[in-house]
Amino acid sequence: MTEECVDFLEVAKKRRSVYHFDPDKELENDLLKKIINLAVLAPSSYNMQPWRIIAVKSQEKRQEVYDRACSQQKVLDAPVLLIILGDKEGYKRKNPIWDEKIRLGKLNEDKVRKVIRRNDKSKQDPTKATAFAVRNSSLLAMSIMLTAQRFGVNTHPMIGFNAAETRKLFDLGENFEVTMMISAGYFDQNKELKSRETRFEYDDIVEEY
Ligand SMILES: Cc1cc2nc3c(=O)[nH]c(=O)nc-3n(C[C@H](O)[C@H](O)[C@H](O)COP(=O)(O)O)c2cc1C
């Protein structure tokens, strides 16, 4: 755990929300899989991983999303659009992670039942159910963007879309929150990358006690 990942500094500095993607440069499926399979190392509540991803690759389908995503050009230009979903019911007993916890002796069936019952209760409040889904899946989204950058793949996160229409388009259940969309591909080198805007730093945002 004490090993230094020098490379991360570069990844963090280089990641940008890229506006212009090269529409002629494909994102190879093997690389996309590699990115996702590393990004899922993101932490989640009870390791429940209450998330799903829709990878929209076809131009036709991306056009349909574009119509529901404020006509954001990057949805059409980037070869892959990832739709990050948070599952409000991801903590339920059918999640195989519970079985793993029992198998490993971390929890027993009785304890699992109690934890799920507690979650069922708190998630009757829709705000809490949504927060559970969005908090967890947002961490996955960030992990995807940083991992993509590690492999030279550019991204752009978006929440400018009609969630209800998107849910309808992909026939998603009510348990899913459409957390974010991420365009992924390669920056169009013929375009100019906007300079990064100011970031608030430690003294601006941290209150010490
Ligand atoms: C949750 C979230 C939603 C965003 N939604 C949009 C969006 O709908 N459209 C857009 O052009 N940019 C969107 N952005 C990109 C931000 O504008 C961008 O991250 C910010 O200006 C900082 O720039 P940087 O990512 O290049 O450092 C979003 C970013 C985040 C984190």
The ligand as a MOL file (V3000), in Angstrom:
LIG
                    3D

  0  0  0     0  0            999 V3000
M  V30 BEGIN CTAB
M  V30 COUNTS 31 33 0 0 0
M  V30 BEGIN ATOM
M  V30 1 C -21.5910 16.0390 -12.7570 0
M  V30 2 C -21.0880 16.7860 -13.9460 0
M  V30 3 C -21.9580 17.1680 -14.9430 0
M  V30 4 C -21.5110 17.8390 -16.0810 0
M  V30 5 N -22.3900 18.1010 -17.0800 0
M  V30 6 C -21.9560 18.6710 -18.2150 0
M  V30 7 C -22.8230 18.8350 -19.3140 0
M  V30 8 O -23.9910 18.4250 -19.3120 0
M  V30 9 N -22.3340 19.4360 -20.4200 0
M  V30 10 C -21.0470 19.8850 -20.5050 0
M  V30 11 O -20.6640 20.4360 -21.5440 0
M  V30 12 N -20.1740 19.6980 -19.4860 0
M  V30 13 C -20.5970 19.0940 -18.3510 0
M  V30 14 N -19.7090 18.8550 -17.3150 0
M  V30 15 C -18.2810 19.1900 -17.4860 0
M  V30 16 C -17.8320 20.3700 -16.6200 0
M  V30 17 O -18.2350 21.5570 -17.1860 0
M  V30 18 C -16.3100 20.3060 -16.4530 0
M  V30 19 O -15.9750 19.1240 -15.7560 0
M  V30 20 C -15.7690 21.4910 -15.6580 0
M  V30 21 O -15.9560 22.6760 -16.3710 0
M  V30 22 C -14.2990 21.3410 -15.3260 0
M  V30 23 O -13.5190 21.1660 -16.4930 0
M  V30 24 P -12.4810 19.9600 -16.6370 0
M  V30 25 O -13.2810 18.6890 -16.4160 0
M  V30 26 O -11.9610 20.0470 -18.0360 0
M  V30 27 O -11.4280 20.1120 -15.6130 0
M  V30 28 C -20.1420 18.1770 -16.1920 0
M  V30 29 C -19.2620 17.7800 -15.1730 0
M  V30 30 C -19.7130 17.0850 -14.0860 0
M  V30 31 C -18.7410 16.6250 -13.0300 0
M  V30 END ATOM
M  V30 BEGIN BOND
M  V30 1 1 1 2
M  V30 2 1 2 3
M  V30 3 2 2 30
M  V30 4 2 3 4
M  V30 5 1 4 5
M  V30 6 1 4 28
M  V30 7 2 5 6
M  V30 8 1 6 7
M  V30 9 1 6 13
M  V30 10 2 7 8
M  V30 11 1 7 9
M  V30 12 1 9 10
M  V30 13 2 10 11
M  V30 14 1 10 12
M  V30 15 2 12 13
M  V30 16 1 13 14
M  V30 17 1 14 15
M  V30 18 1 14 28
M  V30 19 1 15 16
M  V30 20 1 16 17
M  V30 21 1 16 18
M  V30 22 1 18 19
M  V30 23 1 18 20
M  V30 24 1 20 21
M  V30 25 1 20 22
M  V30 26 1 22 23
M  V30 27 1 23 24
M  V30 28 2 24 25
M  V30 29 1 24 26
M  V30 30 1 24 27
M  V30 31 2 28 29
M  V30 32 1 29 30
M  V30 33 1 30 31
M  V30 END BOND
M  V30 END CTAB
M  END
